[in-house]
Amino acid sequence: MVYECFEKLQGKVLLGKLVSLLLFSLAFGYLIDKVVASVNGEPILESDIRMAKLYYGMKDKKKIIERLIEINLIYQYMVSRGIHIPDSKIDEILKDIAKKNGISIEELAKELRNRGLTLEDFKEFLRKDLIATVGLREYLLKQVSVTDLELELEKLKRGKVKVKKDIELLILSRDKGKKLLDLIGSEVNLKALSEKLGGEYHRLTVEKGELIKELDKQVWRAKDGELVFAEDDKNIYVVKVLKTITEVEGINTEKLKEEILRKKLQEAYKKLLKELKENSVITIVEK
């Protein structure tokens, strides 16, 4: 599929593998150029088949024709939206291809001629393929994105969920209970209270079960922003619950985001291709 090709490219032209296929896949041979299919009146030629065999490393003619139909459908769609790759860019790519294979442009042209193809054939094939793959991906990326909500929901489905509480904790000796009651109505800044009453102040992130039993029970019942109280034989505990934190373990966020985006791009591609096929005239002369 065309999508598989532009997914691998991901905005870059990966030349090495393609060229090794181009230069060394097929034995010498000439074929009479003829029309094997057409897409909205634009022909797909036998020379396109030969180029596709070299470029994609494919052998099954039926599958090659199917792929070339997809390429041509997407190419026509993109060109109709003003997408174009200038000759100068195509020439740069050809130079890179030749350089990576340790040959000159002239030698590359000779290799193509030996297979009944021309440098111009290759340029136009490259132009179509790049517009239908890299160009399409960039086009779809403007329409497809991964929201924070989508990412968080997918993380919750796949990973191990751990809930924590971000809290402020004030610890006072029991004999300071009356002073606390006198101040708590007008002063809820626990750090300031600790300084006035000589208590201990802590800012903590805790999991369920990490606090003393009664305090832990109150904290996990409380909503964000609430104050809770507990005590034992020696101390009074005052906690302000700042926020509840949900963490997902075992998930690489960036990789997950890329995976979701890749899936959405594939769905967008399939939808577009289906629409193009339904609204196009496709003729296959030879299977």
C-alpha positions as CSV (number, residue, x, y, z in Angstrom):
1,M,0.0,0.0,0.0
2,V,1.0,3.6,-0.6
3,Y,0.4,4.3,3.1
4,E,3.1,1.8,4.2
5,C,5.6,3.6,2.0
6,F,4.9,7.1,3.3
7,E,4.8,5.8,6.9
8,K,8.3,4.5,6.5
9,L,9.6,7.7,4.9
10,Q,8.1,9.9,7.7
11,G,9.0,13.1,5.9
12,K,12.5,12.0,4.8
13,V,13.7,10.5,1.5
14,L,15.3,7.2,2.4
15,L,17.4,6.6,-0.7
16,G,19.9,3.8,0.0
17,K,17.5,0.8,0.0
18,L,15.6,2.0,-2.9
19,V,18.6,2.5,-5.1
20,S,20.0,-0.9,-4.4
21,L,16.8,-2.3,-5.7
22,L,16.8,0.1,-8.6
23,L,20.3,-0.8,-9.8
24,F,20.6,-4.5,-9.1
25,S,17.1,-6.1,-8.9
26,L,16.4,-6.9,-12.6
27,A,18.4,-8.4,-15.4
28,F,18.8,-6.6,-18.7
29,G,15.8,-6.5,-20.9
30,Y,13.5,-4.4,-23.2
31,L,9.8,-4.4,-23.4
32,I,7.5,-2.6,-25.8
33,D,5.9,0.3,-24.0
34,K,2.1,0.0,-23.8
35,V,-0.8,1.1,-21.7
36,V,-1.7,-1.4,-19.0
37,A,-4.2,0.7,-17.0
38,S,-5.5,4.3,-16.7
39,V,-6.6,6.5,-13.9
40,N,-9.0,9.3,-14.9
41,G,-7.7,9.1,-18.4
42,E,-4.0,9.2,-17.4
43,P,-2.2,6.1,-18.6
44,I,-0.1,3.7,-16.6
45,L,2.5,2.3,-19.0
46,E,4.5,-0.9,-19.2
47,S,7.6,1.2,-18.5
48,D,5.9,2.3,-15.2
49,I,5.6,-1.4,-14.3
50,R,9.3,-2.0,-14.9
51,M,10.3,1.1,-12.9
52,A,8.0,0.0,-10.1
53,K,9.6,-3.5,-10.0
54,L,13.0,-1.8,-9.6
55,Y,11.9,0.9,-7.1
56,Y,9.6,-1.2,-4.9
57,G,11.3,-4.5,-5.3
58,M,8.0,-6.1,-6.2
59,K,7.5,-9.0,-8.7
60,D,3.7,-9.6,-8.8
61,K,2.4,-7.6,-11.7
62,K,-1.2,-7.5,-10.4
63,K,0.0,-6.0,-7.1
64,I,2.3,-3.6,-8.9
65,I,-0.7,-2.3,-11.0
66,E,-2.8,-1.9,-7.9
67,R,0.0,0.1,-6.2
68,L,0.5,2.3,-9.2
69,I,-3.3,3.0,-9.4
70,E,-3.1,4.1,-5.7
71,I,-0.1,6.2,-6.4
72,N,-1.7,7.9,-9.4
73,L,-5.0,8.5,-7.5
74,I,-3.2,10.2,-4.6
75,Y,-0.9,12.1,-7.0
76,Q,-3.7,13.5,-9.0
77,Y,-5.5,14.5,-5.7
78,M,-2.4,16.2,-4.3
79,V,-1.6,18.1,-7.5
80,S,-5.2,19.3,-7.7
81,R,-4.5,20.9,-4.3
82,G,-1.4,22.7,-5.5
83,I,1.2,20.3,-4.2
84,H,4.4,20.1,-6.4
85,I,8.0,19.1,-6.1
86,P,10.3,21.3,-8.3
87,D,12.8,19.9,-10.7
88,S,15.7,21.2,-8.6
89,K,14.6,19.0,-5.7
90,I,14.2,15.9,-7.9
91,D,17.7,16.6,-9.3
92,E,19.1,16.8,-5.7
93,I,17.5,13.4,-5.0
94,L,19.0,11.9,-8.1
95,K,22.5,13.2,-7.2
96,D,22.1,11.6,-3.7
97,I,21.1,8.3,-5.2
98,A,24.1,8.3,-7.5
99,K,26.4,9.4,-4.7
100,K,25.2,6.7,-2.3
101,N,25.9,4.1,-4.9
102,G,29.3,5.4,-5.9
103,I,28.3,6.3,-9.5
104,S,27.8,9.4,-11.5
105,I,24.4,10.6,-13.0
106,E,25.7,9.5,-16.4
107,E,26.3,6.0,-15.1
108,L,22.9,6.0,-13.4
109,A,21.3,7.0,-16.8
110,K,23.2,4.1,-18.4
111,E,21.9,1.6,-15.9
112,L,18.4,2.8,-16.7
113,R,18.9,2.7,-20.4
114,N,20.0,-1.0,-20.1
115,R,16.6,-1.7,-18.7
116,G,14.7,0.3,-21.4
117,L,14.2,3.3,-19.2
118,T,15.4,6.9,-19.1
119,L,16.5,9.3,-16.5
120,E,13.4,11.4,-17.3
121,D,11.2,8.3,-16.6
122,F,12.9,7.9,-13.2
123,K,12.5,11.6,-12.4
124,E,8.8,11.6,-13.1
125,F,8.3,8.3,-11.2
126,L,10.1,9.8,-8.2
127,R,8.0,12.9,-8.4
128,K,4.8,11.0,-8.4
129,D,5.9,8.6,-5.6
130,L,7.1,11.4,-3.3
131,I,4.0,13.6,-3.8
132,A,1.8,10.5,-3.1
133,T,3.7,9.5,0.0
134,V,5.7,12.2,1.7
135,G,3.5,14.9,0.4
136,L,0.3,13.1,1.4
137,R,1.6,12.5,4.9
138,E,2.4,16.2,5.4
139,Y,-1.1,17.1,4.0
140,L,-2.8,14.6,6.4
141,L,-0.8,15.8,9.4
142,K,-2.5,19.2,9.1
143,Q,-5.8,17.5,9.5
144,V,-5.0,14.7,12.0
145,S,-3.7,15.1,15.6
146,V,-3.6,13.3,18.9
147,T,-5.4,15.2,21.7
148,D,-4.2,15.0,25.4
149,L,-7.5,13.3,26.2
150,E,-7.0,10.6,23.6
151,L,-3.5,10.0,24.9
152,E,-4.5,9.8,28.5
153,L,-7.4,7.4,27.8
154,E,-5.2,5.1,25.8
155,K,-2.6,5.2,28.6
156,L,-5.2,4.2,31.1
157,K,-6.3,1.2,28.9
158,R,-2.7,-0.1,28.5
159,G,-0.7,0.7,31.6
160,K,-0.8,0.0,35.3
161,V,-2.7,2.9,36.9
162,K,-1.4,4.4,40.2
163,V,-3.3,7.1,42.0
164,K,-1.5,9.5,44.4
165,K,-2.4,12.5,46.5
166,D,-0.4,15.7,46.6
167,I,-0.9,17.1,50.1
168,E,0.3,19.6,52.7
169,L,0.7,18.0,56.2
170,L,0.9,19.8,59.5
171,I,1.8,17.8,62.6
172,L,1.2,19.4,66.1
173,S,1.5,18.0,69.6
174,R,-2.0,17.4,71.2
175,D,-1.5,20.1,73.8
176,K,-1.7,22.7,70.9
177,G,-5.1,21.6,69.9
178,K,-6.9,24.6,71.5
179,K,-4.6,27.1,69.8
180,L,-5.2,25.3,66.5
181,L,-8.9,25.7,66.9
182,D,-8.5,29.4,67.6
183,L,-6.5,30.0,64.5
184,I,-7.9,27.5,62.0
185,G,-11.0,29.5,61.2
186,S,-9.1,32.5,59.9
187,E,-5.8,30.9,58.9
188,V,-5.7,27.9,56.6
189,N,-2.1,28.4,55.4
190,L,-0.7,25.3,57.0
191,K,2.9,26.4,56.6
192,A,2.1,29.7,58.3
193,L,0.2,27.8,61.0
194,S,3.2,25.5,61.6
195,E,5.4,28.6,62.2
196,K,2.9,30.1,64.6
197,L,2.3,26.9,66.6
198,G,5.8,25.4,66.4
199,G,4.6,22.3,64.4
200,E,6.1,20.3,61.6
201,Y,5.2,21.2,58.0
202,H,5.6,18.8,55.1
203,R,4.7,18.9,51.4
204,L,4.2,15.3,50.2
205,T,3.0,13.1,47.4
206,V,1.5,9.9,49.0
207,E,0.0,6.7,47.9
208,K,-2.9,5.0,49.6
209,G,-1.7,3.3,52.8
210,E,1.4,5.4,53.4
211,L,-0.1,7.6,56.2
212,I,-1.2,6.5,59.6
213,K,-4.5,4.5,59.4
214,E,-7.0,7.1,60.4
215,L,-5.3,10.0,58.6
216,D,-5.0,7.9,55.5
217,K,-8.7,7.1,55.6
218,Q,-9.6,10.8,55.8
219,V,-7.2,11.8,53.0
220,W,-8.5,9.3,50.5
221,R,-12.1,10.3,51.2
222,A,-11.4,14.0,50.7
223,K,-11.7,15.9,47.5
224,D,-9.1,18.2,46.1
225,G,-8.9,21.4,48.2
226,E,-10.4,20.0,51.4
227,L,-8.9,20.0,54.9
228,V,-9.0,16.8,57.0
229,F,-8.0,16.1,60.6
230,A,-6.8,13.1,62.5
231,E,-5.0,12.4,65.8
232,D,-3.3,9.7,67.8
233,D,-2.0,9.5,71.4
234,K,0.7,12.2,70.8
235,N,-0.2,14.3,67.8
236,I,-2.8,16.1,65.8
237,Y,-2.6,15.9,62.0
238,V,-4.0,18.5,59.6
239,V,-3.9,17.8,55.9
240,K,-4.8,19.9,53.0
241,V,-5.4,17.8,49.9
242,L,-4.0,19.8,47.0
243,K,-4.7,17.5,44.1
244,T,-5.2,13.9,43.0
245,I,-2.6,12.6,40.6
246,T,-3.2,9.6,38.3
247,E,0.0,8.1,36.9
248,V,0.3,5.2,34.4
249,E,3.3,3.0,34.7
250,G,5.0,1.0,31.9
251,I,4.0,3.4,29.1
252,N,6.3,5.4,26.9
253,T,4.2,8.5,26.2
254,E,6.0,9.6,23.1
255,K,5.9,6.2,21.5
256,L,2.3,5.8,22.3
257,K,1.5,9.2,20.8
258,E,3.3,8.2,17.6
259,E,1.4,4.9,17.5
260,I,-2.0,6.6,17.9
261,L,-1.0,9.2,15.2
262,R,0.2,6.4,12.8
263,K,-3.2,4.6,13.2
264,K,-5.2,7.8,12.7
265,L,-3.1,8.6,9.6
266,Q,-3.7,5.2,8.2
267,E,-7.5,5.5,8.8
268,A,-7.5,8.9,7.1
269,Y,-5.5,7.5,4.2
270,K,-7.9,4.6,3.7
271,K,-10.9,6.9,3.9
272,L,-9.4,9.2,1.3
273,L,-8.4,6.4,-1.0
274,K,-11.9,4.8,-0.8
275,E,-13.5,8.2,-1.8
276,L,-11.0,8.7,-4.7
277,K,-11.7,5.2,-6.0
278,E,-15.5,5.7,-5.8
279,N,-15.2,9.0,-7.7
280,S,-12.6,8.1,-10.4
281,V,-12.6,6.2,-13.7
282,I,-10.1,3.4,-13.4
283,T,-9.5,1.0,-16.3
284,I,-7.2,-2.0,-16.2
285,V,-6.2,-3.2,-19.6
286,E,-3.8,-5.9,-18.6
287,K,-3.7,-7.8,-15.3
